[in-house]
Amino acid sequence: MFNRRQIIGASAAGAALVSSSAWSKTANTSLPDAALVAAAQTQAPLHPSTGPDYQPVVTLNGWTLPFRMNNGVKEFHLVAEPVEREMAEGMTAYLWGYNGQSIGPTIEAVEGDRVRIFVTNKLPEHTTVHWHGLILPSGMDGVGGVSHPQIKPGKTFVYEFDLVKSGTFMYHPHADEMVQMAMGMMGLFIVHPKDPAFMPVDRDFCFLLNAFDIEPGSYVPKIMTMTDFNLWCWNSRTFPGIDPLVVSKNDRVRVRVGNLTMTNHPVHMHGYDFEVTCTDGGWTRPEARWPEVTVDIPVGGMRAYEFDAVHEGDWAIHCHKAHHTMNAMGHDVPTFIGVDKSALTRKIRALQPEYMPMGTAGMADMGEMEMPLPDNTVPMMTGWGPYGPIEMGGMFSLVKVREGIDADDYSDPGWYENPPGTQAHEWTGEVPEATSMADAATRITPRAGRASSDAGPKQG
């Protein structure tokens, strides 16, 4: 992790993001260092160094913003700026974000804290920051032109308020919102309970659902898109670029999810049922919970769910809207299922011998073939597991549960080896004769008071 003063002049890429002319040392000596992380991998959580204890959150493919204490106030520094984000291997997007990344770093504090957040604007237009879901003074709410004037380019504003409730919250602009959020400006704001004994967990993960419309070969999102997004992301990453959620067997695990896309997302996790323990409004009372395997995250909403990691394995976690587990969707691609393309293939191969017809039996062959792609994009179906192509993309990852993982170890443990007798396999013996409907009917025992099945239909 670096701060601004360490990175200036380090490289051409760094210089593009950090303009020394815009960064006046004299004018900003009172501000906390603006930390940044260049890597797209999940960074280790920051354990509390002051105040009540808590289990820090792990931001998937992200990190937590450091703070400094100043006379009892936690001070943070956000820098709104153009950034480059690797969305998956082979694809980089030119976005807007905070402190060198989209999404921005997670702000983490404790109920009862007073926070002071400096926001420096290095965008080409004005901005603000809205603290989504937090209870605070009207003048700190971050709605440009209503709460306070917009933050002009090159200016620094300060937000200061008390954290009166714990829970899962977000931050994003309320200035030219359509453009700035479409460009990736958003982040998580986690407030831990003051009482460490309230809702304790062993692992606490968080991510935001966001989406982009970036044509293959291009780098900048389309900002006018309303529905036809082609890249569905967690924390501005798309599978296989999304890191796994790594937990130790028997851990109590919390997963916090916020949605800043333009549609709802039913997030489904395999291998477990869980309970929603927190919403936008706060913690869910125990008597109001029920077991789920899928939780629908509404637009602008946040949900946190919890489970006990008792089942070892590699368990999929994904949005259950099928197109949201695909990359670079081409919405005008015709359906060729059942079409005989053999004659067409012969003609095309006369000009292009390497041509491969696809789509006549579904799209699974896209996951198996490594075909040439346009610059700066990722395959629609991608990723490889221990037994072949995973055929996924977009909003997809894995919860990896293993025995004996150290408390602060979030590194990928590799693929799970299923114990003997616990894995589906090819059947090579004789297939039992199928049961017919007539056979099944002979085994039905009529209920008391109901005519037997051989009585025939009633005559009208």
Secondary structure in CASP SS format (residue, H / E / C, confidence):
PFRMAT SS
TARGET T0000
AUTHOR 0000-0000-0000
METHOD secondary structure of the structure
MODEL  1
M C 1.00
F E 1.00
N C 1.00
R H 1.00
R H 1.00
Q H 1.00
I H 1.00
I C 1.00
G C 1.00
A C 1.00
S C 1.00
A H 1.00
A H 1.00
G H 1.00
A H 1.00
A H 1.00
L H 1.00
V C 1.00
S C 1.00
S C 1.00
S C 1.00
A C 1.00
W C 1.00
S C 1.00
K C 1.00
T C 1.00
A C 1.00
N C 1.00
T C 1.00
S C 1.00
L C 1.00
P C 1.00
D C 1.00
A C 1.00
A C 1.00
L E 1.00
V C 1.00
A C 1.00
A C 1.00
A C 1.00
Q C 1.00
T C 1.00
Q C 1.00
A C 1.00
P C 1.00
L C 1.00
H C 1.00
P C 1.00
S C 1.00
T C 1.00
G C 1.00
P C 1.00
D C 1.00
Y C 1.00
Q C 1.00
P C 1.00
V C 1.00
V E 1.00
T E 1.00
L C 1.00
N C 1.00
G C 1.00
W C 1.00
T E 1.00
L C 1.00
P C 1.00
F C 1.00
R E 1.00
M E 1.00
N E 1.00
N C 1.00
G C 1.00
V E 1.00
K E 1.00
E E 1.00
F E 1.00
H E 1.00
L E 1.00
V E 1.00
A E 1.00
E E 1.00
P E 1.00
V E 1.00
E E 1.00
R E 1.00
E E 1.00
M E 1.00
A E 1.00
E C 1.00
G C 1.00
M E 1.00
T E 1.00
A E 1.00
Y E 1.00
L E 1.00
W E 1.00
G E 1.00
Y E 1.00
N C 1.00
G C 1.00
Q E 1.00
S C 1.00
I C 1.00
G C 1.00
P C 1.00
T E 1.00
I E 1.00
E E 1.00
A E 1.00
V E 1.00
E C 1.00
G C 1.00
D C 1.00
R E 1.00
V E 1.00
R E 1.00
I E 1.00
F E 1.00
V E 1.00
T E 1.00
N E 1.00
K C 1.00
L C 1.00
P C 1.00
E C 1.00
H C 1.00
T E 1.00
T C 1.00
V C 1.00
H E 1.00
W E 1.00
H E 1.00
G C 1.00
L C 1.00
I C 1.00
L C 1.00
P C 1.00
S H 1.00
G H 1.00
M H 1.00
D C 1.00
G C 1.00
V C 1.00
G E 1.00
G C 1.00
V C 1.00
S C 1.00
H E 1.00
P C 1.00
Q C 1.00
I E 1.00
K C 1.00
P C 1.00
G C 1.00
K C 1.00
T E 1.00
F E 1.00
V E 1.00
Y E 1.00
E E 1.00
F E 1.00
D E 1.00
L C 1.00
V C 1.00
K C 1.00
S C 1.00
G E 1.00
T E 1.00
F E 1.00
M E 1.00
Y E 1.00
H E 1.00
P C 1.00
H C 1.00
A C 1.00
D C 1.00
E H 1.00
M H 1.00
V H 1.00
Q H 1.00
M H 1.00
A H 1.00
M C 1.00
G C 1.00
M C 1.00
M C 1.00
G E 1.00
L E 1.00
F E 1.00
I E 1.00
V E 1.00
H E 1.00
P C 1.00
K C 1.00
D C 1.00
P C 1.00
A C 1.00
F C 1.00
M C 1.00
P C 1.00
V C 1.00
D C 1.00
R E 1.00
D E 1.00
F E 1.00
C E 1.00
F E 1.00
L E 1.00
L E 1.00
N E 1.00
A E 1.00
F E 1.00
D C 1.00
I C 1.00
E C 1.00
P C 1.00
G C 1.00
S C 1.00
Y C 1.00
V C 1.00
P C 1.00
K C 1.00
I C 1.00
M C 1.00
T C 1.00
M C 1.00
T C 1.00
D C 1.00
F C 1.00
N C 1.00
L E 1.00
W E 1.00
C E 1.00
W E 1.00
N C 1.00
S C 1.00
R E 1.00
T C 1.00
F E 1.00
P C 1.00
G C 1.00
I C 1.00
D C 1.00
P C 1.00
L E 1.00
V E 1.00
V E 1.00
S E 1.00
K C 1.00
N C 1.00
D C 1.00
R E 1.00
V E 1.00
R E 1.00
V E 1.00
R E 1.00
V E 1.00
G E 1.00
N E 1.00
L C 1.00
T C 1.00
M C 1.00
T C 1.00
N C 1.00
H E 1.00
P E 1.00
V E 1.00
H E 1.00
M E 1.00
H C 1.00
G C 1.00
Y C 1.00
D C 1.00
F E 1.00
E E 1.00
V E 1.00
T E 1.00
C E 1.00
T E 1.00
D C 1.00
G C 1.00
G E 1.00
W E 1.00
T C 1.00
R C 1.00
P H 1.00
E H 1.00
A H 1.00
R C 1.00
W C 1.00
P C 1.00
E E 1.00
V C 1.00
T E 1.00
V E 1.00
D E 1.00
I E 1.00
P C 1.00
V C 1.00
G C 1.00
G C 1.00
M E 1.00
R E 1.00
A E 1.00
Y E 1.00
E E 1.00
F E 1.00
D E 1.00
A C 1.00
V C 1.00
H C 1.00
E C 1.00
G E 1.00
D E 1.00
W E 1.00
A E 1.00
I E 1.00
H E 1.00
C E 1.00
H C 1.00
K C 1.00
A H 1.00
H H 1.00
H H 1.00
T H 1.00
M C 1.00
N E 1.00
A C 1.00
M C 1.00
G C 1.00
H C 1.00
D C 1.00
V C 1.00
P C 1.00
T C 1.00
F C 1.00
I C 1.00
G C 1.00
V C 1.00
D C 1.00
K C 1.00
S H 1.00
A H 1.00
L H 1.00
T H 1.00
R H 1.00
K H 1.00
I H 1.00
R H 1.00
A H 1.00
L H 1.00
Q C 1.00
P C 1.00
E C 1.00
Y C 1.00
M C 1.00
P C 1.00
M C 1.00
G E 1.00
T C 1.00
A C 1.00
G E 1.00
M C 1.00
A C 1.00
D H 1.00
M H 1.00
G H 1.00
E H 1.00
M C 1.00
E C 1.00
M C 1.00
P C 1.00
L C 1.00
P C 1.00
D C 1.00
N C 1.00
T C 1.00
V C 1.00
P C 1.00
M C 1.00
M C 1.00
T E 1.00
G E 1.00
W E 1.00
G E 1.00
P C 1.00
Y C 1.00
G E 1.00
P E 1.00
I E 1.00
E E 1.00
M E 1.00
G C 1.00
G E 1.00
M C 1.00
F E 1.00
S E 1.00
L E 1.00
V E 1.00
K E 1.00
V E 1.00
R E 1.00
E C 1.00
G C 1.00
I C 1.00
D C 1.00
A C 1.00
D C 1.00
D C 1.00
Y C 1.00
S C 1.00
D C 1.00
P C 1.00
G C 1.00
W C 1.00
Y C 1.00
E C 1.00
N C 1.00
P C 1.00
P C 1.00
G C 1.00
T C 1.00
Q C 1.00
A C 1.00
H C 1.00
E C 1.00
W C 1.00
T C 1.00
G C 1.00
E C 1.00
V C 1.00
P C 1.00
E C 1.00
A C 1.00
T C 1.00
S C 1.00
M H 1.00
A H 1.00
D H 1.00
A H 1.00
A H 1.00
T H 1.00
R C 1.00
I C 1.00
T C 1.00
P C 1.00
R C 1.00
A C 1.00
G C 1.00
R C 1.00
A C 1.00
S C 1.00
S H 1.00
D H 1.00
A H 1.00
G C 1.00
P C 1.00
K C 1.00
Q C 1.00
G C 1.00
END
